Amino acid sequence: MIKNHFRQACVLFAILATALSVTAQQETAEQTKARAKTLFQQQKLTEALPLYEQLSKQRPNDAEVWVDLGFCLLAQALATEADAERKGLRIRARKAFLTSVDLGNDSLAIRGMIDGLPEDGSGTANYSDNAVANALMKKAEGYFSTGKLEDALKTYGEALAIDPRCYYAALFSGDVYFKTERYEDAEKWYQKAIAIDPLLETAHRYSASPLMRQKKYDQAKDRYIEAYILAPYNRTAISGIVQWANATGAQLGHPKIDVPKTTTDENGKENTTINLNPLTEDGSMAWIAYSATKEGWKKDKFRKAYPTESTYRHSLAEEADALRSVVEMAKTLKPKSLNDQIKMIERLDKDGVLEAFILMALPTEGIVRDHYKYVRTQREKLRKYVTTYVIIKK
C-alpha cells in the first residue's frame, strides 16, 4: 500500500513538474518576445535577431514572430558585406514572410515584401551610381539596422552631399526622423526625395506615415493616392491606401464592369464568352461590338497605333476602343433603359477617366506596359479616377 502511494506520489510529482516546466517555458517565451519587441521598436534589429530566431522555435505558430524575424534577417543582410551570406539571409527572410502568410498574416504589405525578394536572394541594387556615395549608403544602412540612428543620419547626409540625386539618402533620412518622432523634419526629407524623383512611389507612401501617426488623414490620403497611381500593380503601394481606408472607415472599390472573357484552346483558337440575355431591352446586346473591335486590333489597328512595336499585344488603346464601341452600338439599339454597366462606361468616358479605369481596374500584361507613358502625361486623370470612383465614403 505504501509502495502504491509512493508510486502515485512520484507520478503526481512528475506530472506537476512537467506542467510547471511547460508553464515556465511559456513565460520565458513571453518574456523573450517582449524583450525582442522592445529591441525591434528601437530599430535594433540585428540585436533582436537571435531572440526572434529563438522565438521561431519556441512559438512556431506565431505569425507576428515570423514577420519580425523576416525584417531582422533583412537588417542583418544590410549589415553583411559577403555576397553569399547576404543572399542567404535574404532567402531566409523571404521564407519567414512566407511562413507568416501560411499562418494567416496575408496582408498586402507582407505580400509586397515577398514579391520584392527574389527566390535566389539577389537584389540590393546600388543606391547611387557614384561609388563613394554608394559605399556611404551601405555604411549608413548598417548603422540604421543596428539602431545607431544618428550615425545613420549623418552618413546619409554625407552620401547626399556627394550625390545630390541620391533618392534613397533623402528618403532614409526621413525614416530616421520618423523613427525618432521628429515629424516635421521627416516631412522635409521625404519632400526632398519626392523632388529628386516625383515618379517613384516610395517617398509619397512613406510621407503618409507621420501624417497617419498624427491623425492627419486627409493629407495622408493624398500621399497614398499618389503612391497608388504611380505603382498600381505594387502590393505595397496598394496596402498604403488600404491602411488609410481601414483607419477612416472609407470603402475602396472599382466600378463593376464585366468585360467578355477570351480563352485559348489547345489548338490556339480563341473563344470569347459574352453573357447576353436577348430578352432584356437594355442594350446589353451591344457587347458583341467589344469582340469585333478587338479582332480589328489584332488584324491591323495595333500595327498602326504602335508602329514601333513589331508584335501584337493587348493594349490600353485597344481596350478603350472596344469599350467605347459597346456604348456606341448600345445607343443605336435604342434600348428602353441602358444597361448599368454600359452606363458606367459612358460616364467614365465623359469624365475623361476611361483609360485610367482600364489601367487601374482591368490590367493585363499588355495593358500594364502602357502605364509608364500614361502616368507621365495624364497623372491628373489617374488621380481624378481614384478620388471620384475608387474611394467610397462610408
N, C-alpha and C positions, 0 to 999 in steps of 0.2 A: 504493500500500500504506500509506504514511504517512498519506495522507488518510483512508483507511478506518479506520485505528487511531485517528486523531484524532476522527473522527466517532463511533466506538464509545465512545471515552472520554467524549465530550460527552454521548452518550445515557446512559451509565452514571452520569455525574455528575448529570444531570438526574433520573434515577430515584432516586439516593441523596438528592438534595436534597429531592425530593418526599416520600420516606419520612421523612426527618428532620423535614421541616416538619409532616407529619401527626402524628409522634410528639410533637413539641413542642406541637402543638395539644391532643393528648390529655392531656399532662402539665399544660398550662395549665388545661384544663377540670377536671382532678382537683384542682389547687391552688385553683381558683376555688370548686369545690364545698366543699372543706374549709373555706375561709375563710367562705363563705356559711353553712355548717352551724354554725360557731362563733358567728357573729352570731345565727343563728336560736335556738340553745340559750341564748344570753344574753338572749333576748327583744328583741333589737334588730332587729325585723322590717322596719322601714322602711329601715334601713341595709342590710339583706340583700337588699331588693327588687331593686335594679339588678343585683346579682350573679345572682339567680335568673332575671331576665329575659334576661340574657346566656346563662346555662346552658340555658334553654329552647330557644335557637337552636343552641348547641353540642351539647347532648345531648337532642334532641327525643324520644328513645325511653326516657328515664329517668323512670319513673313517680314516683319519690320527688321529683325536681326539680319536677314539676308540682304535687304535693301541697303542698310547701313554698312554691312560688310562689303558690298559692291563698291560703294563710294570710297571706303577706306582703302580698298585694293587699288582703285584708280589713283588715289592720292599717293600711295606708295610707288605706283608706276611713274608718276611725275617726279618723284624724288630719286628715281633709279636711273643710272646712266647706261648700264649694259643693255643693249637692244634685246637680246634673247630673254633676259629676266623681265624687262619691261613688257614685252609681248605676253609672257606667261602670266603676269599679273593682270593684264587686260583681259586675257582669256578667262581667268578665274572670276574677274569682276562680272563679265557677261554671264557666266554660268550662275553667279549669285543672284543677279537680277532675274534670270530665267526661273530660278528656284522660287523666288518671291512671287512670280506670276503663277507658278504651279500651286502655290499655297494661297492664292486668292487675291494678291495685290496686282490686279490687272489694270493699273492706272495708265493713262496716256503718257504721263511723264516717264514712267519706267519703261514702257514700250518704246518711247523715243530714245531712251538710253541704250536699249538693246539694239535698236536699228542703227544707232550711231557707232556701235562697236563691232567691227568685222570679226568673224569667227576665228580668224587666224591671229587676232591680236594686233594687227597692223594699225597704223594711224598715227596720231600725234604729229600732224603736219607742222611745218615750220610756222612760227608766229610772225616772222619777218624775213624778207629777202636779204637783209643786212645781217651778216654772220655775227657781228658783235652784239647787235640788238637782240638777235635770236638767242644767243647764249645767255644774255642777261634775263630774258623772259623765262628761260628754263630754270635759271637760278632763282628767280622770283617765285616761280611756281613751287619750287622746293620749299621755300620759306612759307608760302601760303599753306601748303599741305601739312606742315608741321606746326601751324598755329603762330608762326612768327610774322604777324600781320604787318607790323610797322616796317620790318625789314623788307617784306614783300612790296609794300607801297613804295618805299624808297627805290627799290630796284626796278619796279615797273616804270617809275619816273625816269630813271637813267636810260632805260630802253627807249622810251618815248622821245627823250632828248636826242638820241642818236638817229632814230627813225620816227619822225613826226607823223608818219602814216601808219604806225603800228596800232591797228584797231584794237587788238587784244590787250595792249598795255593800258589803254584808256578804259576799256571795258572792265578789266580785272581790278583796276584802281577803284572803280565804282563799287566793285564787290567788297573790297576791303572796308570802304566807308559804310557800306550797307551792313556788313557783319558787325561793325562797331557802333551801329545805330546813329551814324552821322549822316542823316538822310539828305540834307541839303547838299553836302559835299558829294554824296553818291550821285545825286541828280546831275550835278555839274559834269562829273566824269562820264556818266552814261551819255549825256548830250554830246560830249566831245567825241565819243565813239560813234554816235549817230552821224555827226558832222563828217567824220572821216569816211564812212560808208553808209549812207542812209538806206541802202537797199539790202543790207544784211539784217535779218530779223532779230538777232540775239539781243542787241542793246535795247531795242524797243521793248522786248519782253522782260529783260532784266530790270529795266527802269520802272516797270509797273510794280515790282515787289515792294519797294519802300512806300509807294502810294497805297498799296493794299494794306500794308502794316499800319499805316496811319488812317485807314478807312476813307481814303480819298478815292472812292470808287469810280466816279465819273472820269477823273483823269486817268486812272488805271485802265479803264475800258478803252480809251483812245489808244493807249500804248499796245494793249493786247490786240486790238483790231489791226494796227499797223503790222505787228508781227505775223498775224494770221494771213493777211492779204499778200505779204511778201513771201510767205512759205506755207501755202495752204495744204501741202501734202506732207508736212512735217508734223509728226505726232506731238512733239514738244511745243511747237507753236500753237497747235490746237488746244493742248492742255492748259495753256495760259488763259485763253478766253473762256474755257470751261470752268476754270477755277474762279474767274470773276463772276460767271453766271451762278455758280453754286453759292457764292458769298452774298450775292444781291437778290437771289430768288428769281432771276430772269430765266427765260427758256430760250434755247437755241434750236434752230432747225432750218432746213432749206425748203422752199416751196416744193410740193409734191407734183412731179411730172413724170409719168411712166412712159418713157420712150420705148418703142418696139425693140425687142431683143433679137440680135442676129447671132446664130451659131453656125459653125462649120462642121460638116460631117466628115467621115473618114476618107471620102473621095475628094475633099476640098470644096464641095458645093456648099454655098451659104444658104441658110434658111432663116427667114425673118418672121417672127411671131407677132401679129397685131391683134390685140384684143378688141374686137368690134362687136357691137350689137346693132344689126341693121334695123331693128325696130325702134331704136331711140332716135329721135329727130333733134339731136343736139350738135350736129356737125362732126361727131367723132369719126365718121367715115373718112374724113379728110386725112387721117393718119396714113392712108395709102400713099399720099404725096411724099411722106417722110422717106419711105424706102426708095421711091422713084427718084427723088432728088439725090439721094446718096449714091445711087447707081451712076448718075451723071457725073458725080465727082470722081468715081473710080475710072470712068472712061476717059474724060479729058479735062474736066474742070480743075482737078488738082494740079495738073501739069501747068495750066495757065495761071493759076493763083500762086503757085510756088515754083517758079521756073528754075530756081537754083537747086531744087531737090530732085534727084533722079528717080526715086522710088516712091510710090504712093504710100500715104499713111492717113489715118483718121486725123482730121484737123479741126481747129476751132472754127474756121470759116465754113467748113462743110456742115458741122453740126448746127451752126447758127442759120445757115441757108435752109437746111432741112426742116428746122422748127418753124421758120418763117413761112415756108411753103405750106405747112399744115394750116396755119392761120389764114393764109390767102385762099386756100381751097375751101376751108370751112365757111368762109364768107360767101363764096359762090354757091354753096349749097342752101343758103338762106334758111338756116335752122330756126325753129320756134324759139329756142333758147340755147345759147352757146355752151358747150361743154366747159366745166370749171377749169380743167387743166389747160385747155386751149385758150380760155380767157386769161389765165395766168401768163402764158407765153406772150400773148398780145400786150399785157400790162408791163411785163419785164422789158419788152422791146420798146414800148413807148417811153419808158423811164430811162432808156439808154443803157440798161444793165443786162441785156440778154447774154452777151458774151461773158460778162462777169459771172453770171449764174452758171453758165456751162463750165467755165474754168473751175469754179468752186464746188459745184454740186454734181457735175457729170464728167469727171475727169477720166480719160483713158490714157494709155501710154502715149498715143499720138497727140492728144489734146494738151497734155502736160507740157509738151515741148514748145507750145505756143505761149505759155505763161511768161517766160523770160522776157519776151519782147513786149507783151501786153502790159505787164506791170510797170514797165519803164515809160510807157506812153499814155496809159489810161488808169493810172493808180487811183485817181479820184472816183472813177466808176466802180472799181472794186470796193472801195470804202463805202460808197453810197449803197451798193448792193448789201453789204454786211449790216450796215446800220438800219436799212429800211426793211430788209427781208429776213435776215438770219436771226437777229436779236429780237425776241418777242418778250415784251414786258409781262411780268406775272399779273 
